[in-house]
Amino acid sequence: MFLGALAALSAGWSGYASITARQKLDPGLRTALAAHQPVSLWVEFPFPPEEFHIRYLQDRGTVTGVRGRWVHLVRVRPAAAWSIARLYWVLRLEGEPGPQGAAAAGDGSS
């Protein structure tokens, strides 16, 4: 019984993460990912990213900078981009040229 409940909870969370991942990707980035080539992207957090978050992203691409609540990555493989989008602590992913608010350093407003 416990294992069945645990399996159902795990499947539910996986389904929820997959559904919300599609909503977090901007349409242009979704098109680029469909080409199965590495992409450059911007990741938005609901808070200023800390060392843990930056290191996590560094394992999935090359972090080139942090602007407020945004982290810029290059050479991100499509599977890695999808795994980033599935994270509950990621608000959205945008492709190049990047979000309007990412260029402004400091307050992280977008």
Contacts in CASP RR format, 6 or more apart in sequence:
PFRMAT RR
TARGET T0000
AUTHOR 0000-0000-0000
METHOD contacts of the structure
MODEL  1
MFLGALAALSAGWSGYASITARQKLDPGLRTALAAHQPVSLWVEFPFPPE
EFHIRYLQDRGTVTGVRGRWVHLVRVRPAAAWSIARLYWVLRLEGEPGPQ
GAAAAGDGSS
17 86 0 8 1.000
17 87 0 8 1.000
17 88 0 8 1.000
18 86 0 8 1.000
20 85 0 8 1.000
20 86 0 8 1.000
21 82 0 8 1.000
21 85 0 8 1.000
21 86 0 8 1.000
22 30 0 8 1.000
22 85 0 8 1.000
24 85 0 8 1.000
24 90 0 8 1.000
24 91 0 8 1.000
24 92 0 8 1.000
24 93 0 8 1.000
25 33 0 8 1.000
25 81 0 8 1.000
25 85 0 8 1.000
25 92 0 8 1.000
25 93 0 8 1.000
26 92 0 8 1.000
26 93 0 8 1.000
26 94 0 8 1.000
26 95 0 8 1.000
28 95 0 8 1.000
29 39 0 8 1.000
29 41 0 8 1.000
29 81 0 8 1.000
29 93 0 8 1.000
29 94 0 8 1.000
29 95 0 8 1.000
32 39 0 8 1.000
32 95 0 8 1.000
33 39 0 8 1.000
33 78 0 8 1.000
33 81 0 8 1.000
33 82 0 8 1.000
34 78 0 8 1.000
36 78 0 8 1.000
37 78 0 8 1.000
38 74 0 8 1.000
38 75 0 8 1.000
38 76 0 8 1.000
38 77 0 8 1.000
38 78 0 8 1.000
39 76 0 8 1.000
39 78 0 8 1.000
39 81 0 8 1.000
39 95 0 8 1.000
40 72 0 8 1.000
40 73 0 8 1.000
40 74 0 8 1.000
40 75 0 8 1.000
40 76 0 8 1.000
40 95 0 8 1.000
40 96 0 8 1.000
41 72 0 8 1.000
41 73 0 8 1.000
41 76 0 8 1.000
41 81 0 8 1.000
41 93 0 8 1.000
41 94 0 8 1.000
41 95 0 8 1.000
41 96 0 8 1.000
42 70 0 8 1.000
42 71 0 8 1.000
42 72 0 8 1.000
42 73 0 8 1.000
42 93 0 8 1.000
42 94 0 8 1.000
42 95 0 8 1.000
42 98 0 8 1.000
42 99 0 8 1.000
42 102 0 8 1.000
43 57 0 8 1.000
43 70 0 8 1.000
43 71 0 8 1.000
43 73 0 8 1.000
43 84 0 8 1.000
43 90 0 8 1.000
43 92 0 8 1.000
43 93 0 8 1.000
44 69 0 8 1.000
44 70 0 8 1.000
44 90 0 8 1.000
44 91 0 8 1.000
44 92 0 8 1.000
44 93 0 8 1.000
44 94 0 8 1.000
44 99 0 8 1.000
44 110 0 8 1.000
45 53 0 8 1.000
45 69 0 8 1.000
45 70 0 8 1.000
45 71 0 8 1.000
45 89 0 8 1.000
45 90 0 8 1.000
45 91 0 8 1.000
46 69 0 8 1.000
46 89 0 8 1.000
46 91 0 8 1.000
47 69 0 8 1.000
48 68 0 8 1.000
48 69 0 8 1.000
48 108 0 8 1.000
49 57 0 8 1.000
49 66 0 8 1.000
49 69 0 8 1.000
49 71 0 8 1.000
53 71 0 8 1.000
53 89 0 8 1.000
54 63 0 8 1.000
54 66 0 8 1.000
54 71 0 8 1.000
57 63 0 8 1.000
57 71 0 8 1.000
57 73 0 8 1.000
57 84 0 8 1.000
60 73 0 8 1.000
60 76 0 8 1.000
60 77 0 8 1.000
60 80 0 8 1.000
60 81 0 8 1.000
60 83 0 8 1.000
60 84 0 8 1.000
61 73 0 8 1.000
61 74 0 8 1.000
61 75 0 8 1.000
61 76 0 8 1.000
61 77 0 8 1.000
61 80 0 8 1.000
62 73 0 8 1.000
62 74 0 8 1.000
62 75 0 8 1.000
63 71 0 8 1.000
63 72 0 8 1.000
63 73 0 8 1.000
64 72 0 8 1.000
64 73 0 8 1.000
64 74 0 8 1.000
65 71 0 8 1.000
65 72 0 8 1.000
66 72 0 8 1.000
67 101 0 8 1.000
67 102 0 8 1.000
67 103 0 8 1.000
67 104 0 8 1.000
67 105 0 8 1.000
67 106 0 8 1.000
67 108 0 8 1.000
68 102 0 8 1.000
68 104 0 8 1.000
68 105 0 8 1.000
68 106 0 8 1.000
68 107 0 8 1.000
68 108 0 8 1.000
69 91 0 8 1.000
69 108 0 8 1.000
69 110 0 8 1.000
70 99 0 8 1.000
70 101 0 8 1.000
70 102 0 8 1.000
70 108 0 8 1.000
70 110 0 8 1.000
72 98 0 8 1.000
72 102 0 8 1.000
76 84 0 8 1.000
81 93 0 8 1.000
84 90 0 8 1.000
84 93 0 8 1.000
85 93 0 8 1.000
99 110 0 8 1.000
100 110 0 8 1.000
101 108 0 8 1.000
101 109 0 8 1.000
101 110 0 8 1.000
102 110 0 8 1.000
END
